[in-house]
Amino acid sequence: MKIFTENELRDLLIAILILSAVFAYPKLDVFFVSLIIVFFSYVLRQIAHKYVARKFGCMATFKIWFPGVIIGLMSMFFKDLFFGIVFVAVGFVDIMPYSFGRWGFKVARLGKKELGLISLAGISVNILLAIIFKMFPGDVFKTISLYNGLLALFSLIPYPPIDGSKLFLWEMWIWLFFLFITILTLFVF
């Protein structure tokens, strides 16, 4: 069974390349390191979304979000104005309340809680990676932590179709808690 469809692979490749360029700019000599970090962080994130979605009997597919791509590419030129922070919400997870099987497709009932949990799965992966790699000394580990922290932070924006909107719609206090943890991870520790 394939984990990703052809369209998802295309969108993931575009998102990973754009995020790598956005993170690496203006030091394009670190693009390859950035590419490796973003690849593993983003793929693990999408697998987490898919795993939780499958537990609820539905499908989660990754789609590129073109307004996010444009804002992300523009933000990389203004990195210095925003203390190195760039906009990295270039895609979103489309949660479909059905799944395909051997005998056709099955419809699943999804409420706000299920949508929130599916969205939270990917954000949690990035937060965990940020916290884990923050504990190790060295520039590479700090970079991995920073990238994952920024991915989590921008995924928490409560604007549709980004994951944060589904989490905010489900429970605002859970959204606030994860926002607080992400900010602590990025700026305090």
Backbone as CSV, one residue per row, in Angstrom:
resi,resn,N_x,N_y,N_z,CA_x,CA_y,CA_z,C_x,C_y,C_z
1,MET,0.838,-1.184,0.000,0.000,0.000,0.000,0.882,1.247,0.000
2,LYS,0.579,2.177,-0.880,1.348,3.409,-0.976,0.952,4.367,0.143
3,ILE,1.957,5.013,0.700,1.686,5.993,1.745,1.215,7.306,1.133
4,PHE,1.890,7.724,0.072,1.571,9.003,-0.571,1.123,8.766,-2.013
5,THR,0.162,9.566,-2.469,-0.268,9.511,-3.859,0.745,10.284,-4.714
6,GLU,0.612,10.173,-6.018,1.524,10.893,-6.914,1.384,12.410,-6.750
7,ASN,0.141,12.882,-6.610,-0.075,14.326,-6.408,0.540,14.807,-5.094
8,GLU,0.413,13.984,-4.054,1.018,14.341,-2.772,2.536,14.382,-2.871
9,LEU,3.112,13.412,-3.551,4.568,13.398,-3.716,5.047,14.642,-4.454
10,ARG,4.306,15.032,-5.482,4.646,16.252,-6.215,4.564,17.469,-5.304
11,ASP,3.458,17.588,-4.563,3.278,18.730,-3.670,4.302,18.728,-2.536
12,LEU,4.603,17.543,-2.008,5.619,17.442,-0.957,6.987,17.868,-1.471
13,LEU,7.329,17.438,-2.670,8.617,17.803,-3.261,8.714,19.320,-3.440
14,ILE,7.656,19.927,-3.952,7.639,21.380,-4.126,7.785,22.077,-2.774
15,ALA,7.004,21.631,-1.784,7.044,22.250,-0.454,8.415,22.099,0.188
16,ILE,9.003,20.921,0.087,10.312,20.669,0.700,11.387,21.521,0.041
17,LEU,11.351,21.636,-1.272,12.341,22.469,-1.973,12.177,23.941,-1.610
18,ILE,10.940,24.407,-1.557,10.695,25.815,-1.216,11.113,26.099,0.225
19,LEU,10.715,25.226,1.154,11.088,25.429,2.554,12.601,25.401,2.739
20,SER,13.269,24.501,2.034,14.730,24.424,2.133,15.378,25.711,1.646
21,ALA,14.874,26.244,0.549,15.407,27.508,0.024,15.111,28.666,0.972
22,VAL,13.906,28.699,1.521,13.523,29.767,2.440,14.395,29.729,3.698
23,PHE,14.611,28.537,4.250,15.440,28.411,5.442,16.907,28.729,5.149
24,ALA,17.410,28.302,4.005,18.832,28.458,3.689,19.200,29.862,3.235
25,TYR,18.285,30.580,2.631,18.591,31.897,2.071,19.102,32.837,3.153
26,PRO,20.097,33.646,2.962,20.907,33.908,1.785,22.151,33.019,1.684
27,LYS,22.340,32.127,2.653,23.505,31.232,2.630,23.152,29.961,1.868
28,LEU,23.100,30.032,0.574,22.672,28.883,-0.226,23.668,27.727,-0.194
29,ASP,24.843,27.931,0.415,25.781,26.825,0.563,25.285,25.815,1.604
30,VAL,24.323,26.207,2.455,23.751,25.283,3.430,22.418,24.701,2.937
31,PHE,22.118,24.887,1.679,20.851,24.401,1.116,20.710,22.888,1.269
32,PHE,21.787,22.150,1.028,21.703,20.685,1.103,21.401,20.217,2.526
33,VAL,22.030,20.829,3.521,21.752,20.488,4.921,20.303,20.835,5.246
34,SER,19.881,22.000,4.782,18.504,22.441,4.982,17.524,21.454,4.331
35,LEU,17.862,20.996,3.145,17.022,20.042,2.420,16.850,18.739,3.195
36,ILE,17.925,18.227,3.756,17.856,16.976,4.531,16.987,17.159,5.776
37,ILE,17.197,18.261,6.494,16.425,18.515,7.713,14.940,18.664,7.385
38,VAL,14.626,19.478,6.398,13.225,19.714,6.033,12.584,18.427,5.521
39,PHE,13.319,17.647,4.732,12.775,16.399,4.196,12.308,15.483,5.323
40,PHE,13.205,15.192,6.267,12.834,14.269,7.342,11.757,14.850,8.254
41,SER,11.848,16.130,8.567,10.852,16.750,9.446,9.474,16.769,8.798
42,TYR,9.431,17.127,7.537,8.147,17.257,6.845,7.519,15.895,6.539
43,VAL,8.334,14.939,6.145,7.790,13.602,5.854,7.283,12.940,7.136
44,LEU,8.028,13.046,8.239,7.551,12.493,9.512,6.241,13.148,9.933
45,ARG,6.135,14.424,9.708,4.918,15.167,10.032,3.719,14.641,9.237
46,GLN,3.917,14.448,7.948,2.814,13.978,7.099,2.427,12.540,7.422
47,ILE,3.411,11.725,7.755,3.111,10.342,8.149,2.280,10.330,9.430
48,ALA,2.589,11.223,10.376,1.801,11.308,11.610,0.357,11.688,11.309
49,HIS,0.160,12.664,10.416,-1.206,13.038,10.014,-1.939,11.826,9.445
50,LYS,-1.286,11.118,8.556,-1.917,9.977,7.886,-2.235,8.851,8.867
51,TYR,-1.336,8.605,9.809,-1.539,7.535,10.789,-2.779,7.811,11.643
52,VAL,-2.875,9.012,12.168,-4.024,9.351,13.012,-5.312,9.378,12.185
53,ALA,-5.230,9.894,10.969,-6.419,9.899,10.103,-6.907,8.479,9.839
54,ARG,-5.965,7.590,9.594,-6.332,6.190,9.343,-6.987,5.569,10.572
55,LYS,-6.547,5.956,11.769,-7.163,5.458,13.013,-8.630,5.871,13.114
56,PHE,-8.960,7.020,12.538,-10.351,7.486,12.541,-11.114,7.047,11.296
57,GLY,-10.507,6.213,10.461,-11.183,5.677,9.283,-11.329,6.656,8.145
58,CYS,-10.414,7.609,8.058,-10.497,8.574,6.971,-9.129,8.749,6.316
59,MET,-9.036,9.674,5.413,-7.789,9.918,4.677,-7.310,11.337,4.932
60,ALA,-5.993,11.489,4.948,-5.380,12.816,5.041,-4.391,12.924,3.893
61,THR,-4.550,13.943,3.090,-3.632,14.139,1.964,-2.991,15.519,2.063
62,PHE,-1.726,15.584,1.710,-1.002,16.841,1.734,-1.241,17.594,0.429
63,LYS,-1.487,18.886,0.555,-1.671,19.732,-0.627,-0.858,21.007,-0.455
64,ILE,-0.318,21.469,-1.552,0.440,22.719,-1.540,-0.547,23.868,-1.375
65,TRP,-0.160,24.888,-0.658,-1.013,26.057,-0.435,-0.307,27.244,-1.071
66,PHE,-0.743,27.638,-2.262,-0.034,28.638,-3.049,0.067,30.017,-2.387
67,PRO,-0.949,30.512,-1.678,-0.732,31.778,-0.961,0.416,31.668,0.058
68,GLY,0.510,30.510,0.731,1.600,30.284,1.679,2.958,30.220,1.001
69,VAL,2.988,29.637,-0.198,4.237,29.568,-0.964,4.709,30.973,-1.324
70,ILE,3.793,31.795,-1.803,4.149,33.162,-2.203,4.614,33.973,-0.994
71,ILE,3.872,33.887,0.119,4.267,34.615,1.330,5.612,34.104,1.839
72,GLY,5.816,32.789,1.793,7.079,32.206,2.239,8.259,32.667,1.415
73,LEU,8.089,32.660,0.101,9.175,33.111,-0.772,9.465,34.598,-0.582
74,MET,8.428,35.386,-0.380,8.641,36.815,-0.145,9.306,37.052,1.213
75,SER,8.921,36.261,2.222,9.458,36.473,3.573,10.949,36.160,3.662
76,MET,11.443,35.290,2.788,12.866,34.952,2.882,13.749,36.152,2.548
77,PHE,13.231,37.104,1.781,14.013,38.292,1.447,14.009,39.319,2.583
78,PHE,13.090,39.146,3.539,12.983,40.077,4.658,13.336,39.414,5.986
79,LYS,14.135,38.363,5.927,14.540,37.625,7.121,15.150,38.520,8.191
80,ASP,16.021,39.408,7.780,16.734,40.255,8.732,15.803,41.195,9.490
81,LEU,14.724,41.613,8.866,13.768,42.505,9.525,12.985,41.800,10.624
82,PHE,12.810,40.492,10.478,11.996,39.720,11.426,12.837,38.752,12.253
83,PHE,14.092,39.120,12.517,14.991,38.335,13.382,15.191,36.911,12.886
84,GLY,15.216,36.722,11.582,15.462,35.405,10.997,14.226,34.528,10.876
85,ILE,13.066,35.031,11.271,11.828,34.238,11.203,11.210,34.417,9.825
86,VAL,10.881,33.301,9.205,10.277,33.308,7.875,8.942,32.565,7.923
87,PHE,8.081,32.870,6.981,6.773,32.217,6.893,6.948,30.844,6.249
88,VAL,6.573,29.789,6.968,6.833,28.439,6.456,5.573,27.570,6.355
89,ALA,4.404,28.173,6.252,3.172,27.395,6.076,2.868,27.325,4.583
90,VAL,3.552,26.429,3.890,3.425,26.349,2.430,2.485,25.236,1.967
91,GLY,1.949,24.477,2.899,1.040,23.396,2.539,0.082,23.117,3.675
92,PHE,-0.882,22.270,3.410,-1.848,21.901,4.440,-2.292,20.461,4.234
93,VAL,-2.924,19.920,5.266,-3.443,18.561,5.200,-4.942,18.639,4.956
94,ASP,-5.367,18.026,3.875,-6.783,17.957,3.547,-7.319,16.652,4.130
95,ILE,-8.238,16.755,5.068,-8.782,15.577,5.750,-10.112,15.232,5.108
96,MET,-10.163,14.020,4.553,-11.372,13.575,3.855,-12.074,12.503,4.689
97,PRO,-13.370,12.665,4.939,-14.088,11.750,5.828,-14.465,10.416,5.178
98,TYR,-13.568,9.883,4.407,-13.795,8.562,3.821,-12.443,7.922,3.542
99,SER,-12.481,6.626,3.341,-11.260,5.910,2.974,-11.621,4.862,1.933
100,PHE,-10.650,4.526,1.123,-10.860,3.535,0.078,-10.338,2.185,0.544
101,GLY,-11.057,1.164,0.202,-10.640,-0.186,0.559,-10.904,-1.141,-0.580
102,ARG,-10.810,-2.380,-0.273,-10.993,-3.421,-1.283,-12.396,-3.392,-1.881
103,TRP,-13.387,-3.041,-1.086,-14.775,-3.110,-1.541,-15.380,-1.729,-1.779
104,GLY,-14.595,-0.786,-2.174,-15.109,0.560,-2.424,-14.613,1.524,-1.371
105,PHE,-15.465,2.497,-1.030,-15.025,3.436,-0.014,-15.975,3.437,1.170
106,LYS,-15.428,3.830,2.311,-16.161,3.835,3.565,-16.209,5.275,4.076
107,VAL,-17.382,5.711,4.493,-17.557,7.069,5.003,-17.362,7.053,6.519
108,ALA,-16.616,8.018,7.023,-16.375,8.144,8.463,-17.001,9.446,8.956
109,ARG,-17.493,9.412,10.157,-18.037,10.626,10.773,-16.907,11.313,11.533
110,LEU,-16.626,12.533,11.122,-15.577,13.298,11.779,-16.160,14.548,12.414
111,GLY,-15.854,14.712,13.687,-16.255,15.928,14.382,-15.057,16.853,14.546
112,LYS,-15.264,17.916,15.304,-14.185,18.869,15.541,-13.012,18.208,16.265
113,LYS,-13.327,17.303,17.177,-12.276,16.640,17.952,-11.370,15.806,17.047
114,GLU,-11.959,15.000,16.176,-11.165,14.156,15.276,-10.309,14.996,14.330
115,LEU,-10.911,16.061,13.779,-10.148,16.951,12.896,-8.996,17.604,13.659
116,GLY,-9.267,18.007,14.895,-8.235,18.614,15.723,-7.109,17.646,16.047
117,LEU,-7.460,16.409,16.365,-6.433,15.407,16.696,-5.568,15.049,15.492
118,ILE,-6.191,14.958,14.331,-5.420,14.669,13.112,-4.446,15.818,12.840
119,SER,-4.909,17.040,12.987,-4.043,18.204,12.774,-2.945,18.277,13.832
120,LEU,-3.302,17.952,15.061,-2.348,18.009,16.163,-1.217,16.991,16.005
121,ALA,-1.476,15.891,15.328,-0.453,14.859,15.155,0.792,15.410,14.468
122,GLY,0.615,16.150,13.392,1.760,16.703,12.666,2.474,17.791,13.452
123,ILE,1.690,18.651,14.091,2.274,19.720,14.898,3.086,19.119,16.036
124,SER,2.554,18.077,16.667,3.241,17.426,17.782,4.581,16.835,17.366
125,VAL,4.641,16.270,16.171,5.905,15.721,15.673,6.956,16.817,15.601
126,ASN,6.586,17.973,15.042,7.542,19.069,14.935,7.947,19.616,16.304
127,ILE,7.008,19.711,17.227,7.338,20.194,18.573,8.268,19.213,19.268
128,LEU,7.968,17.915,19.174,8.837,16.903,19.797,10.247,16.936,19.222
129,LEU,10.344,17.017,17.900,11.669,17.094,17.281,12.407,18.353,17.722
130,ALA,11.692,19.464,17.826,12.322,20.716,18.270,12.845,20.583,19.697
131,ILE,12.054,19.989,20.578,12.468,19.835,21.977,13.634,18.860,22.096
132,ILE,13.534,17.724,21.410,14.591,16.707,21.498,15.919,17.253,20.994
133,PHE,15.922,17.883,19.827,17.182,18.349,19.259,17.706,19.619,19.925
134,LYS,16.868,20.290,20.688,17.321,21.468,21.446,18.259,21.047,22.579
135,MET,18.134,19.795,23.033,18.930,19.305,24.160,20.379,18.978,23.785
136,PHE,20.653,18.799,22.506,21.997,18.423,22.070,22.817,19.665,21.726
137,PRO,24.108,19.636,22.064,24.952,20.770,21.682,25.335,20.686,20.204
138,GLY,25.604,21.820,19.620,26.040,21.845,18.225,25.093,22.620,17.344
139,ASP,25.669,23.219,16.308,24.888,24.063,15.402,23.859,23.282,14.589
140,VAL,24.202,22.072,14.172,23.267,21.276,13.368,22.020,20.946,14.180
141,PHE,22.200,20.568,15.442,21.054,20.234,16.288,20.205,21.468,16.593
142,LYS,20.844,22.597,16.785,20.104,23.845,17.004,19.303,24.220,15.746
143,THR,19.888,23.963,14.583,19.194,24.247,13.324,17.982,23.327,13.154
144,ILE,18.155,22.047,13.461,17.026,21.104,13.380,15.914,21.554,14.317
145,SER,16.287,21.953,15.535,15.303,22.420,16.507,14.587,23.678,16.012
146,LEU,15.354,24.614,15.481,14.760,25.861,14.976,13.787,25.599,13.832
147,TYR,14.191,24.800,12.860,13.322,24.504,11.714,12.023,23.859,12.167
148,ASN,12.123,22.883,13.065,10.915,22.199,13.531,10.049,23.114,14.383
149,GLY,10.686,23.966,15.179,9.923,24.929,15.965,9.151,25.897,15.083
150,LEU,9.805,26.367,14.017,9.121,27.280,13.089,8.007,26.575,12.327
151,LEU,8.248,25.319,11.930,7.179,24.561,11.263,5.969,24.414,12.181
152,ALA,6.212,24.117,13.459,5.111,23.981,14.414,4.421,25.326,14.640
153,LEU,5.210,26.388,14.815,4.646,27.711,15.083,3.727,28.166,13.955
154,PHE,4.185,28.062,12.732,3.359,28.530,11.621,2.209,27.580,11.308
155,SER,2.329,26.327,11.703,1.203,25.401,11.543,0.095,25.709,12.543
156,LEU,0.430,26.402,13.603,-0.561,26.744,14.622,-1.351,28.015,14.298
157,ILE,-1.047,28.658,13.195,-1.816,29.840,12.818,-3.278,29.413,12.597
158,PRO,-4.222,30.058,13.312,-5.623,29.636,13.185,-6.318,30.238,11.967
159,TYR,-5.775,29.948,10.802,-6.337,30.444,9.551,-6.525,29.254,8.610
160,PRO,-7.751,29.035,8.136,-7.960,27.899,7.228,-7.157,28.068,5.955
161,PRO,-6.578,27.067,5.408,-6.696,25.640,5.691,-5.582,25.081,6.580
162,ILE,-4.818,25.958,7.238,-3.686,25.510,8.053,-4.187,24.708,9.262
163,ASP,-3.347,23.792,9.756,-3.710,22.907,10.867,-4.216,23.645,12.102
164,GLY,-3.647,24.800,12.382,-4.043,25.558,13.561,-5.513,25.918,13.582
165,SER,-6.102,26.102,12.416,-7.530,26.449,12.366,-8.391,25.288,12.853
166,LYS,-8.008,24.070,12.517,-8.776,22.899,12.960,-8.605,22.677,14.456
167,LEU,-7.391,22.910,14.953,-7.112,22.764,16.371,-7.840,23.854,17.169
168,PHE,-7.811,25.077,16.691,-8.488,26.202,17.333,-9.996,25.980,17.367
169,LEU,-10.548,25.456,16.285,-11.978,25.178,16.203,-12.395,24.104,17.206
170,TRP,-11.513,23.132,17.429,-11.809,22.047,18.370,-11.764,22.558,19.802
171,GLU,-10.610,22.979,20.259,-10.442,23.467,21.627,-9.419,24.590,21.638
172,MET,-9.852,25.782,21.998,-8.940,26.910,21.991,-7.848,26.761,23.054
173,TRP,-8.152,26.176,24.195,-7.145,26.044,25.249,-6.048,25.063,24.852
174,ILE,-6.374,24.038,24.082,-5.346,23.108,23.592,-4.468,23.836,22.578
175,TRP,-5.089,24.637,21.717,-4.334,25.435,20.757,-3.379,26.383,21.491
176,LEU,-3.886,27.067,22.523,-3.057,27.986,23.303,-1.907,27.253,23.997
177,PHE,-2.192,26.074,24.536,-1.156,25.287,25.207,-0.026,24.930,24.238
178,PHE,-0.356,24.430,23.068,0.672,24.053,22.094,1.388,25.286,21.532
179,LEU,0.691,26.388,21.404,1.336,27.634,20.989,2.348,28.075,22.046
180,PHE,1.963,27.995,23.308,2.841,28.354,24.416,4.081,27.463,24.439
181,ILE,3.902,26.154,24.300,5.028,25.204,24.293,5.956,25.504,23.125
182,THR,5.388,25.784,21.960,6.202,26.074,20.773,7.013,27.351,20.963
183,ILE,6.388,28.377,21.486,7.098,29.642,21.724,8.192,29.459,22.763
184,LEU,7.887,28.708,23.832,8.925,28.407,24.816,10.098,27.672,24.197
185,THR,9.810,26.694,23.377,10.860,25.916,22.741,11.711,26.781,21.816
186,LEU,11.076,27.658,21.087,11.811,28.502,20.140,12.626,29.603,20.806
187,PHE,12.058,30.270,21.788,12.660,31.506,22.269,13.218,31.481,23.684
188,VAL,12.838,30.517,24.505,13.273,30.545,25.888,14.419,29.589,26.169
189,PHE,14.257,28.346,25.829,15.274,27.335,26.190,16.488,27.432,25.319
